[in-house]
Structures are given as structure tokens and as C-alpha cells.
């Protein structure tokens, strides 16, 4: 985790306490999303040194480096973020009603070549990890002597700043009583040539206020100086926050904080388990009654022999009690189950013996409802950003942004589909309701027509619509009903079978006239 330098409050690169706290909260999710490499770079922040005995004895540098090099992260958190973002953007977002000048913006939304769907996906992924990021809706100032063709190319664009690139902000109260940004500072970088071919990046600070902007750079003497400034034509700070889980007007945290903590515990426990295995599975050569000089001359390998006295004992010592190893595996298994129950169905399946089917169903719908809420908040933020673009262009609108959230809860898990079937057969769900759920979960395609399907089913059973489980009628030779297949004589129910008004249990036909 990068250290945040302490600066005086009147320094342009001063980090406010609120931003400092948000950065610290985001440090673990950032490291987990960076996989094993980033976790190892964090060293003792994420993998503390182990104690090697009683008292304050700790691992030596060599011992710790060896254990660190063998530590690997189970990418559960990162996979959850990727799958969640993939579920939100299972279909590209739409931008309808946009004017012609937005055609260029759609293809180059950030000024760096990213289209608006790609920018959307990356922004949500960053918010799910870092908790919050900020989009600066900017437009380059009009140069002197600008031609019409050049003006057509100069369009608004969005620059995204993660929380680690934010120094702080100040909020003010608008005339209508709402809270608005009065000032915000971002960390940027610019290229500096070094020698004939070398290029390095140096930091600069961008300060934005409602009526003007400034950029500051650090001089060779370590002091900051104002490098550039200009007016802010919109009369307000054109910055929109995008949240993972919103905790305030400008703050947010990852919605997967619980999974992050479990993932960290798993990383530390698996490191200890791997270290134990490395020690236990390598036997130690034990020499009794052998002098130190003789022991130094011993060479192990194929076609080798050890000469020793008759009272000497030479054997391999193996630690194979298995108690500590088994406890380690149980701990890892428990953590993986906990991660799964928190919504991270990556490695460990849900344990139906510990959690009821109803609890599984409710838990899944709750998790996906949270994701749906995140998608709704993202849509609102993106629309606010489009409204900024429209202001830059003095236009009434830049278009309407929408995500396809109708079938966001697209669970195709066998247990969920079985749950739907069980509800159908027990009469807790209508046939049309089941079809709607199957279509929403993308088991049935978009072109599925319920009314047409009813007609087809009615035709298959000769005009009879079953309310329970569908099954084709049994026929004999010549297409006539087989004996006993359609009830008694004259179509009457055979003894013991329910009539049309008698209903039936789950799985019974429950025949009604079509």
C-alpha cells in the first residue's frame, strides 16, 4: 500500500482526511484485483511475518522471502468483479436520441480512442474495486482562428480519475439548497524528455473551480508553481462521481468488502498451509553415533553408500501426524465456503446441507438486486455526464443512456431452474409466470411467444391444456387411444382418478377443457 505523504493544508498536493480514508479502504481491493503479483508487492501489509517460536522470535529475511515467493492468491474477488460487470454489460448499453454531433463522441468518448460502451465497462469495474471514481467532462478551449471543420472535431470528452488520483474536494450549497462541488483537485502526469530518447512522467495537480481551472507543477527546488490556468465556461465544476457502493455525496466503497476480507484471510492461511507442506513433506536425515567429520563426508544419491559404525543409527525423520495439515485444509475449506455464501460462487459450491433451498434462492436474489441497484446508480451518473456534454455544446440533449437491466438476474443454475419447476408443479407459479422467468433468465429466447406456445401445446394434446406436468397422450393402433390411456368408457375417469372438478396433486394431469 503506497504511503500518503503528509503535506501542510495550504499545499496544492494536500490530501484531505476523507480522501485519505477512502484510499486506505481501497488499498486491499486494489491489491486483490492485481492478483498474486500485487499481493506480493504489498509484502508484510498483506502477509505478516510468522513467529518461529516462543516469545518475539520472527522469521528471518531469508525465511520470509522464501514463504512470500511461494504464496499464491485465489482470485476470488477479482473474478467476482469481472462476472458482476459482465452481468451488467451482458448487452451493450444504448444511447438513443443523440444529436449528430455525438456520433464522434460515441466513438472517442475519453479522447483516447475508447468508445462509450468500453468506457462504461471500465468505469464500473474501477468503481466496483476502488469504491468511487470521478469523470471530468471537459472540452478543449477554442483556439484563435478556428475553422468550421476544426470546430466540428473539437468535442466534449470524459477523463476518469480513480480515488488514488484525487487529493480532495470542497462542497458548497447551491441557490436551491442542494450540495455541489465548489473545488476539486486531481493528480495528473505529463511527459518529460530525458536525454535523446528517454521519457519519464512527472506529476502535476489540476485544480477545478466553478469559474476557472489551474494546473500546478513541482519545480526542481521541490516547490509547486502554477503552470497554466483558464476560465471554466460552464460556471460549475463539470465532475460526476461514479460509485461502487455509495456512502456519501462524493464517497463510496467496494460493495464486496466482506469478500475482500475473506479473500485476504484465505491468502494468509494458504501461505501458512503451503509452508507447512514444504516442511513436512521433506524428510530430515537423522544420524546417531556418527561423528561430525563423518557426517560432512556423506553424499546422498544413486549408487551411493554410507559407511558407519555398528552402533550408529541412520534414518529419515518424517513429520506425518497430519493433525496440523488437516486443520489447515479445514480452515481453507471454511473460508472458501464463506466466500461462496457472500456471493462469490467461484470455487466452492453452495452447501445445500447447511443452507436451505429457500435461503439460497432469497440470498441470490438479494445479491443480484444489489447489483441491479449499482447498475441503476451507474446509469444516473452516466446520464449526468451526458448532460454536461450537452451544456458544452449548448444543446438541449446529448441522448438518453440505458442499460438492459430487465434480465440482469440471469441465473441459469440448475438448482434455480429446478426451484421454478417445483413451484410450477405445486401450483405456486402459473405456466405464464414460469415462462416469463425462463425468458428473463435467458433460457428462452427473446422471440418466445407465450400465446403462440399455448396454441401449440393445445394442438399437441388435442385441445386439452394440462395444469401440471405436460405429457403426450398414449395411442394404440390406428391412432385410437390405448386401453386405459384416456380414462374409462366414454372418456370418463377410471376409478381412483380425479375428475375435472377434483383437481389433483403435484404431477397429476388436472385436465380441463381447452
DOVONU-69174 format. One record per residue (C-alpha): residue in one letter; x, y, z. Coordinates in nm, 2 decimals. Layout:
REM residues N
residuo A	u X	v Y	w Z
...
END
This chain:
REM residues 514
residuo X	u 0.00	v 0.00	w 0.00
residuo X	u 0.15	v 0.33	w -0.11
residuo X	u 0.23	v 0.57	w 0.17
residuo X	u 0.04	v 0.91	w 0.16
residuo X	u 0.28	v 1.19	w 0.22
residuo X	u 0.19	v 1.44	w 0.49
residuo X	u 0.16	v 1.79	w 0.34
residuo X	u 0.05	v 2.12	w 0.50
residuo X	u -0.31	v 2.22	w 0.44
residuo X	u -0.21	v 2.51	w 0.22
residuo X	u -0.01	v 2.29	w -0.02
residuo X	u -0.17	v 2.21	w -0.36
residuo X	u -0.10	v 1.84	w -0.31
residuo X	u -0.25	v 1.82	w 0.04
residuo X	u -0.47	v 1.50	w 0.08
residuo X	u -0.78	v 1.56	w 0.28
residuo X	u -0.86	v 1.32	w 0.57
residuo X	u -1.18	v 1.19	w 0.38
residuo X	u -0.98	v 1.10	w 0.07
residuo X	u -0.70	v 0.95	w 0.28
residuo X	u -0.95	v 0.72	w 0.44
residuo X	u -1.11	v 0.62	w 0.11
residuo X	u -0.77	v 0.54	w -0.03
residuo X	u -0.68	v 0.32	w 0.27
residuo X	u -1.01	v 0.13	w 0.23
residuo X	u -0.95	v 0.08	w -0.14
residuo X	u -0.59	v -0.05	w -0.09
residuo X	u -0.69	v -0.41	w -0.02
residuo X	u -0.94	v -0.44	w -0.31
residuo X	u -0.68	v -0.29	w -0.54
residuo X	u -0.42	v -0.54	w -0.43
residuo X	u -0.66	v -0.83	w -0.46
residuo X	u -0.76	v -0.72	w -0.81
residuo X	u -0.39	v -0.71	w -0.91
residuo X	u -0.37	v -1.08	w -0.82
residuo X	u -0.06	v -1.26	w -0.67
residuo X	u 0.19	v -1.00	w -0.81
residuo X	u 0.03	v -0.71	w -0.63
residuo X	u -0.02	v -0.90	w -0.31
residuo X	u 0.34	v -1.00	w -0.30
residuo X	u 0.44	v -0.64	w -0.37
residuo X	u 0.25	v -0.54	w -0.05
residuo X	u 0.47	v -0.78	w 0.14
residuo X	u 0.40	v -0.76	w 0.52
residuo X	u 0.10	v -0.54	w 0.47
residuo X	u -0.09	v -0.84	w 0.34
residuo X	u 0.14	v -1.13	w 0.46
residuo X	u 0.28	v -1.06	w 0.81
residuo X	u 0.59	v -1.24	w 0.92
residuo X	u 0.52	v -1.56	w 1.12
residuo X	u 0.66	v -1.63	w 1.46
residuo X	u 0.91	v -1.91	w 1.47
residuo X	u 0.89	v -1.99	w 1.84
residuo X	u 0.80	v -1.87	w 2.18
residuo X	u 0.85	v -1.50	w 2.26
residuo X	u 0.91	v -1.24	w 1.99
residuo X	u 1.11	v -1.46	w 1.75
residuo X	u 1.01	v -1.39	w 1.40
residuo X	u 1.10	v -1.52	w 1.05
residuo X	u 1.44	v -1.41	w 0.92
residuo X	u 1.45	v -1.22	w 0.60
residuo X	u 1.56	v -1.53	w 0.41
residuo X	u 1.27	v -1.74	w 0.56
residuo X	u 1.02	v -1.47	w 0.49
residuo X	u 1.13	v -1.42	w 0.13
residuo X	u 1.10	v -1.80	w 0.07
residuo X	u 0.75	v -1.81	w 0.21
residuo X	u 0.65	v -1.49	w 0.02
residuo X	u 0.77	v -1.64	w -0.31
residuo X	u 0.55	v -1.95	w -0.25
residuo X	u 0.24	v -1.75	w -0.16
residuo X	u -0.04	v -1.75	w -0.43
residuo X	u -0.37	v -1.57	w -0.43
residuo X	u -0.70	v -1.73	w -0.51
residuo X	u -0.85	v -1.47	w -0.74
residuo X	u -1.20	v -1.49	w -0.60
residuo X	u -1.26	v -1.12	w -0.55
residuo X	u -1.13	v -1.03	w -0.90
residuo X	u -1.34	v -1.30	w -1.06
residuo X	u -1.65	v -1.17	w -0.88
residuo X	u -1.59	v -0.82	w -1.00
residuo X	u -1.54	v -0.94	w -1.36
residuo X	u -1.85	v -1.16	w -1.35
residuo X	u -2.06	v -0.88	w -1.19
residuo X	u -1.95	v -0.63	w -1.45
residuo X	u -2.01	v -0.88	w -1.73
residuo X	u -2.36	v -0.94	w -1.60
residuo X	u -2.44	v -0.57	w -1.60
residuo X	u -2.30	v -0.53	w -1.96
residuo X	u -2.42	v -0.87	w -2.09
residuo X	u -2.56	v -0.65	w -2.36
residuo X	u -2.40	v -0.32	w -2.48
residuo X	u -2.55	v 0.00	w -2.33
residuo X	u -2.78	v 0.20	w -2.56
residuo X	u -2.75	v 0.58	w -2.63
residuo X	u -3.08	v 0.69	w -2.80
residuo X	u -3.20	v 1.03	w -2.92
residuo X	u -2.85	v 1.16	w -2.95
residuo X	u -2.78	v 1.45	w -3.19
residuo X	u -2.54	v 1.41	w -3.49
residuo X	u -2.25	v 1.58	w -3.31
residuo X	u -2.25	v 1.29	w -3.06
residuo X	u -2.15	v 1.04	w -3.33
residuo X	u -1.79	v 1.14	w -3.29
residuo X	u -1.81	v 1.14	w -2.91
residuo X	u -1.96	v 0.79	w -2.91
residuo X	u -1.65	v 0.65	w -3.08
residuo X	u -1.40	v 0.85	w -2.89
residuo X	u -1.56	v 0.91	w -2.55
residuo X	u -1.24	v 0.97	w -2.35
residuo X	u -1.04	v 1.15	w -2.61
residuo X	u -0.81	v 0.85	w -2.62
residuo X	u -1.00	v 0.62	w -2.86
residuo X	u -1.23	v 0.44	w -2.62
residuo X	u -1.60	v 0.40	w -2.73
residuo X	u -1.87	v 0.48	w -2.48
residuo X	u -1.95	v 0.11	w -2.42
residuo X	u -1.59	v 0.03	w -2.34
residuo X	u -1.55	v 0.34	w -2.12
residuo X	u -1.87	v 0.24	w -1.94
residuo X	u -1.75	v -0.11	w -1.86
residuo X	u -1.40	v 0.01	w -1.74
residuo X	u -1.55	v 0.28	w -1.52
residuo X	u -1.79	v 0.04	w -1.35
residuo X	u -1.52	v -0.22	w -1.29
residuo X	u -1.30	v 0.05	w -1.13
residuo X	u -1.58	v 0.17	w -0.91
residuo X	u -1.65	v -0.19	w -0.80
residuo X	u -1.29	v -0.22	w -0.69
residuo X	u -1.20	v 0.13	w -0.57
residuo X	u -1.54	v 0.23	w -0.44
residuo X	u -1.57	v 0.56	w -0.63
residuo X	u -1.41	v 0.74	w -0.93
residuo X	u -1.47	v 1.07	w -1.09
residuo X	u -1.54	v 1.17	w -1.45
residuo X	u -1.43	v 1.52	w -1.56
residuo X	u -1.64	v 1.63	w -1.86
residuo X	u -1.41	v 1.86	w -2.04
residuo X	u -1.38	v 2.03	w -2.38
residuo X	u -1.07	v 2.19	w -2.52
residuo X	u -1.08	v 2.57	w -2.54
residuo X	u -1.15	v 2.74	w -2.87
residuo X	u -0.82	v 2.84	w -3.04
residuo X	u -0.80	v 3.17	w -3.23
residuo X	u -0.89	v 3.15	w -3.60
residuo X	u -1.06	v 2.81	w -3.56
residuo X	u -1.23	v 2.69	w -3.88
residuo X	u -1.57	v 2.53	w -3.91
residuo X	u -1.41	v 2.19	w -3.98
residuo X	u -1.18	v 2.22	w -3.68
residuo X	u -1.48	v 2.32	w -3.46
residuo X	u -1.66	v 2.00	w -3.57
residuo X	u -1.37	v 1.79	w -3.44
residuo X	u -1.35	v 1.97	w -3.10
residuo X	u -1.60	v 1.78	w -2.89
residuo X	u -1.65	v 1.71	w -2.52
residuo X	u -1.47	v 1.41	w -2.37
residuo X	u -1.45	v 1.24	w -2.03
residuo X	u -1.14	v 1.19	w -1.82
residuo X	u -1.17	v 0.93	w -1.54
residuo X	u -0.98	v 0.97	w -1.21
residuo X	u -0.97	v 0.68	w -0.96
residuo X	u -0.98	v 0.77	w -0.59
residuo X	u -0.60	v 0.73	w -0.58
residuo X	u -0.56	v 1.02	w -0.82
residuo X	u -0.78	v 1.26	w -0.61
residuo X	u -0.63	v 1.50	w -0.35
residuo X	u -0.96	v 1.64	w -0.21
residuo X	u -1.27	v 1.85	w -0.27
residuo X	u -1.48	v 2.12	w -0.11
residuo X	u -1.86	v 2.12	w -0.12
residuo X	u -2.08	v 2.43	w -0.14
residuo X	u -2.45	v 2.49	w -0.12
residuo X	u -2.63	v 2.60	w -0.44
residuo X	u -2.92	v 2.85	w -0.45
residuo X	u -3.17	v 2.57	w -0.45
residuo X	u -3.02	v 2.43	w -0.13
residuo X	u -2.86	v 2.13	w -0.30
residuo X	u -2.49	v 2.04	w -0.24
residuo X	u -2.25	v 2.09	w -0.53
residuo X	u -1.88	v 2.07	w -0.58
residuo X	u -1.70	v 2.40	w -0.51
residuo X	u -1.35	v 2.28	w -0.57
residuo X	u -1.17	v 1.96	w -0.66
residuo X	u -0.80	v 1.86	w -0.72
residuo X	u -0.67	v 1.57	w -0.93
residuo X	u -0.33	v 1.42	w -0.97
residuo X	u -0.21	v 1.40	w -1.34
residuo X	u 0.11	v 1.33	w -1.51
residuo X	u 0.29	v 1.48	w -1.81
residuo X	u 0.59	v 1.35	w -2.02
residuo X	u 0.94	v 1.49	w -1.97
residuo X	u 1.22	v 1.40	w -2.21
residuo X	u 1.54	v 1.27	w -2.07
residuo X	u 1.84	v 1.26	w -2.29
residuo X	u 1.80	v 1.18	w -2.66
residuo X	u 1.54	v 0.90	w -2.63
residuo X	u 1.43	v 0.87	w -2.27
residuo X	u 1.09	v 0.98	w -2.15
residuo X	u 0.96	v 0.99	w -1.79
residuo X	u 0.64	v 1.10	w -1.63
residuo X	u 0.62	v 1.39	w -1.38
residuo X	u 0.32	v 1.47	w -1.16
residuo X	u 0.10	v 1.78	w -1.19
residuo X	u -0.21	v 1.89	w -1.00
residuo X	u -0.52	v 2.01	w -1.17
residuo X	u -0.75	v 2.24	w -0.97
residuo X	u -1.10	v 2.29	w -1.09
residuo X	u -1.34	v 2.55	w -0.95
residuo X	u -1.68	v 2.68	w -1.10
residuo X	u -1.53	v 2.98	w -1.27
residuo X	u -1.17	v 2.87	w -1.36
residuo X	u -0.91	v 2.59	w -1.37
residuo X	u -0.54	v 2.57	w -1.29
residuo X	u -0.25	v 2.32	w -1.33
residuo X	u 0.04	v 2.31	w -1.09
residuo X	u 0.38	v 2.15	w -1.13
residuo X	u 0.67	v 2.08	w -0.89
residuo X	u 0.99	v 2.27	w -0.96
residuo X	u 1.35	v 2.15	w -0.92
residuo X	u 1.35	v 2.31	w -0.58
residuo X	u 1.06	v 2.10	w -0.47
residuo X	u 0.82	v 2.39	w -0.46
residuo X	u 0.49	v 2.39	w -0.66
residuo X	u 0.43	v 2.67	w -0.92
residuo X	u 0.12	v 2.75	w -1.13
residuo X	u 0.19	v 2.62	w -1.48
residuo X	u -0.13	v 2.72	w -1.66
residuo X	u -0.48	v 2.84	w -1.59
residuo X	u -0.80	v 2.94	w -1.78
residuo X	u -1.17	v 3.01	w -1.74
residuo X	u -1.44	v 2.74	w -1.68
residuo X	u -1.71	v 2.84	w -1.92
residuo X	u -1.99	v 2.62	w -1.77
residuo X	u -1.99	v 2.82	w -1.44
residuo X	u -1.97	v 2.50	w -1.24
residuo X	u -1.74	v 2.21	w -1.17
residuo X	u -1.80	v 1.96	w -1.45
residuo X	u -1.72	v 1.64	w -1.24
residuo X	u -1.95	v 1.35	w -1.19
residuo X	u -1.88	v 1.07	w -0.93
residuo X	u -1.94	v 0.70	w -1.02
residuo X	u -1.99	v 0.47	w -0.72
residuo X	u -1.95	v 0.11	w -0.63
residuo X	u -2.15	v 0.13	w -0.31
residuo X	u -2.23	v 0.49	w -0.23
residuo X	u -2.15	v 0.61	w 0.13
residuo X	u -2.18	v 0.99	w 0.08
residuo X	u -2.23	v 1.26	w -0.19
residuo X	u -1.87	v 1.21	w -0.31
residuo X	u -1.76	v 0.89	w -0.13
residuo X	u -1.80	v 0.52	w -0.18
residuo X	u -1.65	v 0.18	w -0.11
residuo X	u -1.64	v -0.15	w -0.29
residuo X	u -1.97	v -0.34	w -0.25
residuo X	u -1.77	v -0.66	w -0.20
residuo X	u -1.58	v -0.55	w 0.11
residuo X	u -1.67	v -0.87	w 0.30
residuo X	u -1.54	v -1.09	w 0.02
residuo X	u -1.22	v -0.89	w 0.02
residuo X	u -1.16	v -0.96	w 0.39
residuo X	u -1.23	v -1.33	w 0.34
residuo X	u -1.00	v -1.34	w 0.04
residuo X	u -0.72	v -1.18	w 0.24
residuo X	u -0.77	v -1.45	w 0.52
residuo X	u -0.76	v -1.72	w 0.25
residuo X	u -0.43	v -1.58	w 0.11
residuo X	u -0.27	v -1.58	w 0.45
residuo X	u -0.40	v -1.92	w 0.55
residuo X	u -0.30	v -2.08	w 0.22
residuo X	u 0.05	v -1.93	w 0.26
residuo X	u 0.09	v -2.09	w 0.60
residuo X	u -0.06	v -2.42	w 0.47
residuo X	u 0.19	v -2.43	w 0.18
residuo X	u 0.48	v -2.35	w 0.41
residuo X	u 0.38	v -2.64	w 0.64
residuo X	u 0.36	v -2.88	w 0.35
residuo X	u 0.70	v -2.77	w 0.23
residuo X	u 0.85	v -2.85	w 0.57
residuo X	u 0.66	v -3.17	w 0.64
residuo X	u 0.69	v -3.35	w 0.31
residuo X	u 1.07	v -3.32	w 0.30
residuo X	u 1.22	v -3.58	w 0.54
residuo X	u 1.52	v -3.49	w 0.75
residuo X	u 1.83	v -3.73	w 0.76
residuo X	u 1.90	v -3.82	w 1.12
residuo X	u 2.24	v -3.95	w 1.22
residuo X	u 2.31	v -4.11	w 1.56
residuo X	u 2.65	v -4.22	w 1.66
residuo X	u 2.82	v -4.06	w 1.36
residuo X	u 3.09	v -3.80	w 1.41
residuo X	u 3.07	v -3.46	w 1.26
residuo X	u 3.36	v -3.53	w 1.03
residuo X	u 3.20	v -3.85	w 0.90
residuo X	u 2.87	v -3.66	w 0.86
residuo X	u 3.03	v -3.40	w 0.64
residuo X	u 3.16	v -3.66	w 0.40
residuo X	u 2.82	v -3.82	w 0.35
residuo X	u 2.70	v -3.79	w -0.01
residuo X	u 2.34	v -3.89	w -0.10
residuo X	u 2.22	v -4.01	w -0.43
residuo X	u 2.20	v -4.31	w -0.67
residuo X	u 2.48	v -4.57	w -0.63
residuo X	u 2.59	v -4.42	w -0.30
residuo X	u 2.66	v -4.59	w 0.03
residuo X	u 2.71	v -4.46	w 0.38
residuo X	u 2.97	v -4.63	w 0.60
residuo X	u 2.91	v -4.61	w 0.97
residuo X	u 2.99	v -4.79	w 1.29
residuo X	u 2.79	v -5.08	w 1.41
residuo X	u 2.62	v -4.88	w 1.69
residuo X	u 2.53	v -4.59	w 1.45
residuo X	u 2.17	v -4.52	w 1.35
residuo X	u 2.10	v -4.36	w 1.02
residuo X	u 1.73	v -4.29	w 0.93
residuo X	u 1.49	v -4.04	w 0.78
residuo X	u 1.28	v -3.84	w 1.02
residuo X	u 0.94	v -3.76	w 0.88
residuo X	u 0.67	v -3.55	w 1.04
residuo X	u 0.35	v -3.72	w 0.94
residuo X	u 0.09	v -3.67	w 1.22
residuo X	u -0.14	v -3.49	w 0.98
residuo X	u -0.33	v -3.30	w 1.26
residuo X	u -0.20	v -2.95	w 1.17
residuo X	u -0.22	v -3.02	w 0.80
residuo X	u -0.58	v -3.13	w 0.83
residuo X	u -0.67	v -2.83	w 1.04
residuo X	u -0.52	v -2.61	w 0.77
residuo X	u -0.73	v -2.77	w 0.49
residuo X	u -1.04	v -2.73	w 0.70
residuo X	u -0.97	v -2.36	w 0.75
residuo X	u -0.92	v -2.31	w 0.38
residuo X	u -1.24	v -2.50	w 0.30
residuo X	u -1.43	v -2.29	w 0.56
residuo X	u -1.31	v -1.97	w 0.41
residuo X	u -1.40	v -2.08	w 0.06
residuo X	u -1.75	v -2.17	w 0.17
residuo X	u -1.78	v -1.83	w 0.34
residuo X	u -1.67	v -1.65	w 0.03
residuo X	u -1.93	v -1.85	w -0.17
residuo X	u -2.21	v -1.77	w 0.07
residuo X	u -2.11	v -1.40	w 0.04
residuo X	u -2.19	v -1.42	w -0.33
residuo X	u -1.86	v -1.55	w -0.46
residuo X	u -1.96	v -1.88	w -0.62
residuo X	u -1.61	v -1.91	w -0.78
residuo X	u -1.46	v -2.23	w -0.64
residuo X	u -1.68	v -2.37	w -0.36
residuo X	u -2.04	v -2.46	w -0.45
residuo X	u -2.32	v -2.37	w -0.21
residuo X	u -2.37	v -2.63	w 0.06
residuo X	u -2.74	v -2.72	w 0.04
residuo X	u -2.70	v -2.92	w 0.36
residuo X	u -2.61	v -2.60	w 0.56
residuo X	u -2.84	v -2.36	w 0.38
residuo X	u -3.19	v -2.44	w 0.27
residuo X	u -3.30	v -2.41	w -0.09
residuo X	u -3.53	v -2.11	w 0.00
residuo X	u -3.23	v -1.93	w 0.17
residuo X	u -3.02	v -1.99	w -0.14
residuo X	u -3.29	v -1.85	w -0.36
residuo X	u -3.35	v -1.54	w -0.14
residuo X	u -2.98	v -1.49	w -0.10
residuo X	u -2.91	v -1.50	w -0.47
residuo X	u -3.20	v -1.26	w -0.55
residuo X	u -3.08	v -1.02	w -0.28
residuo X	u -2.72	v -1.02	w -0.42
residuo X	u -2.84	v -0.96	w -0.77
residuo X	u -3.08	v -0.69	w -0.65
residuo X	u -2.78	v -0.51	w -0.51
residuo X	u -2.61	v -0.54	w -0.84
residuo X	u -2.92	v -0.41	w -1.01
residuo X	u -2.91	v -0.10	w -0.78
residuo X	u -2.55	v -0.04	w -0.86
residuo X	u -2.64	v -0.05	w -1.23
residuo X	u -2.92	v 0.20	w -1.18
residuo X	u -2.68	v 0.44	w -1.00
residuo X	u -2.43	v 0.40	w -1.27
residuo X	u -2.70	v 0.49	w -1.53
residuo X	u -2.79	v 0.80	w -1.34
residuo X	u -2.42	v 0.91	w -1.32
residuo X	u -2.36	v 0.85	w -1.69
residuo X	u -2.67	v 1.05	w -1.78
residuo X	u -2.55	v 1.34	w -1.57
residuo X	u -2.22	v 1.32	w -1.76
residuo X	u -2.41	v 1.34	w -2.09
residuo X	u -2.60	v 1.64	w -1.96
residuo X	u -2.26	v 1.81	w -1.91
residuo X	u -2.17	v 1.73	w -2.27
residuo X	u -2.49	v 1.89	w -2.39
residuo X	u -2.40	v 2.21	w -2.19
residuo X	u -2.06	v 2.22	w -2.35
residuo X	u -2.23	v 2.21	w -2.69
residuo X	u -2.52	v 2.45	w -2.59
residuo X	u -2.75	v 2.17	w -2.69
residuo X	u -3.08	v 2.05	w -2.53
residuo X	u -2.96	v 1.69	w -2.50
residuo X	u -2.68	v 1.46	w -2.57
residuo X	u -2.90	v 1.15	w -2.57
residuo X	u -3.05	v 0.90	w -2.33
residuo X	u -2.83	v 0.63	w -2.18
residuo X	u -2.97	v 0.30	w -2.08
residuo X	u -2.86	v -0.04	w -1.96
residuo X	u -3.05	v -0.36	w -2.03
residuo X	u -3.14	v -0.44	w -1.67
residuo X	u -3.46	v -0.64	w -1.74
residuo X	u -3.29	v -0.97	w -1.74
residuo X	u -3.00	v -0.87	w -1.52
residuo X	u -3.09	v -1.16	w -1.29
residuo X	u -3.00	v -1.42	w -1.54
residuo X	u -2.94	v -1.72	w -1.32
residuo X	u -2.93	v -2.05	w -1.51
residuo X	u -2.81	v -2.25	w -1.21
residuo X	u -2.97	v -2.60	w -1.22
residuo X	u -3.10	v -2.56	w -0.86
residuo X	u -3.28	v -2.23	w -0.95
residuo X	u -3.44	v -2.38	w -1.26
residuo X	u -3.55	v -2.68	w -1.05
residuo X	u -3.69	v -2.44	w -0.80
residuo X	u -3.90	v -2.28	w -1.07
residuo X	u -4.03	v -2.63	w -1.18
residuo X	u -4.11	v -2.72	w -0.82
residuo X	u -4.31	v -2.40	w -0.78
residuo X	u -4.49	v -2.47	w -1.10
residuo X	u -4.59	v -2.83	w -1.01
residuo X	u -4.70	v -2.73	w -0.66
residuo X	u -4.93	v -2.46	w -0.80
residuo X	u -4.73	v -2.17	w -0.66
residuo X	u -4.64	v -2.04	w -1.01
residuo X	u -4.85	v -2.02	w -1.32
residuo X	u -4.74	v -2.15	w -1.66
residuo X	u -4.70	v -1.80	w -1.79
residuo X	u -4.51	v -1.70	w -1.48
residuo X	u -4.26	v -1.98	w -1.53
residuo X	u -4.22	v -1.89	w -1.90
residuo X	u -4.15	v -1.52	w -1.80
residuo X	u -3.89	v -1.63	w -1.55
residuo X	u -3.72	v -1.86	w -1.80
residuo X	u -3.72	v -1.59	w -2.06
residuo X	u -3.58	v -1.34	w -1.81
residuo X	u -3.30	v -1.58	w -1.73
residuo X	u -3.23	v -1.63	w -2.10
residuo X	u -3.33	v -1.99	w -2.10
residuo X	u -3.60	v -1.90	w -2.35
residuo X	u -3.51	v -1.66	w -2.63
residuo X	u -3.64	v -1.31	w -2.69
residuo X	u -3.87	v -1.43	w -2.97
residuo X	u -4.06	v -1.67	w -2.75
residuo X	u -4.43	v -1.60	w -2.78
residuo X	u -4.64	v -1.73	w -2.49
residuo X	u -4.97	v -1.71	w -2.67
residuo X	u -4.84	v -1.90	w -2.97
residuo X	u -4.69	v -2.16	w -2.74
residuo X	u -5.03	v -2.21	w -2.57
residuo X	u -5.18	v -2.28	w -2.91
residuo X	u -4.91	v -2.53	w -3.00
residuo X	u -4.95	v -2.71	w -2.67
residuo X	u -5.32	v -2.73	w -2.71
residuo X	u -5.28	v -2.87	w -3.05
residuo X	u -5.04	v -3.14	w -2.93
residuo X	u -5.29	v -3.27	w -2.67
residuo X	u -5.60	v -3.24	w -2.88
residuo X	u -5.73	v -2.92	w -2.73
residuo X	u -5.66	v -3.02	w -2.37
residuo X	u -5.44	v -2.80	w -2.15
residuo X	u -5.26	v -2.96	w -1.86
residuo X	u -5.21	v -2.76	w -1.55
residuo X	u -4.94	v -2.99	w -1.41
residuo X	u -4.67	v -3.17	w -1.59
residuo X	u -4.71	v -3.19	w -1.97
residuo X	u -4.71	v -3.54	w -2.13
residuo X	u -4.82	v -3.66	w -2.47
residuo X	u -5.13	v -3.89	w -2.49
residuo X	u -5.07	v -4.26	w -2.54
residuo X	u -5.23	v -4.40	w -2.85
residuo X	u -5.28	v -4.75	w -2.99
residuo X	u -5.30	v -4.88	w -3.34
residuo X	u -5.47	v -4.65	w -3.59
residuo X	u -5.43	v -4.35	w -3.37
residuo X	u -5.70	v -4.46	w -3.12
residuo X	u -5.64	v -4.41	w -2.75
residuo X	u -5.47	v -4.71	w -2.60
residuo X	u -5.68	v -4.91	w -2.34
residuo X	u -5.68	v -4.72	w -2.01
residuo X	u -5.48	v -4.43	w -2.16
residuo X	u -5.76	v -4.18	w -2.16
residuo X	u -5.98	v -4.30	w -1.87
residuo X	u -6.28	v -4.53	w -1.88
residuo X	u -6.56	v -4.57	w -2.13
residuo X	u -6.69	v -4.26	w -2.29
residuo X	u -6.39	v -4.06	w -2.17
residuo X	u -6.50	v -4.09	w -1.81
residuo X	u -6.23	v -4.11	w -1.54
residuo X	u -6.13	v -4.46	w -1.44
residuo X	u -6.19	v -4.55	w -1.07
residuo X	u -5.94	v -4.38	w -0.85
residuo X	u -5.85	v -4.10	w -1.09
residuo X	u -5.96	v -3.74	w -1.02
residuo X	u -6.23	v -3.60	w -1.24
residuo X	u -6.22	v -3.25	w -1.40
residuo X	u -6.35	v -3.09	w -1.08
residuo X	u -6.15	v -3.29	w -0.84
residuo X	u -5.80	v -3.14	w -0.90
residuo X	u -5.50	v -3.35	w -0.82
residuo X	u -5.17	v -3.34	w -0.65
residuo X	u -4.83	v -3.23	w -0.79
residuo X	u -4.76	v -3.41	w -1.11
residuo X	u -5.13	v -3.51	w -1.18
residuo X	u -5.28	v -3.41	w -1.51
residuo X	u -5.56	v -3.20	w -1.37
residuo X	u -5.73	v -3.20	w -1.72
residuo X	u -5.95	v -2.91	w -1.82
residuo X	u -6.13	v -2.85	w -2.14
residuo X	u -5.91	v -2.63	w -2.37
END
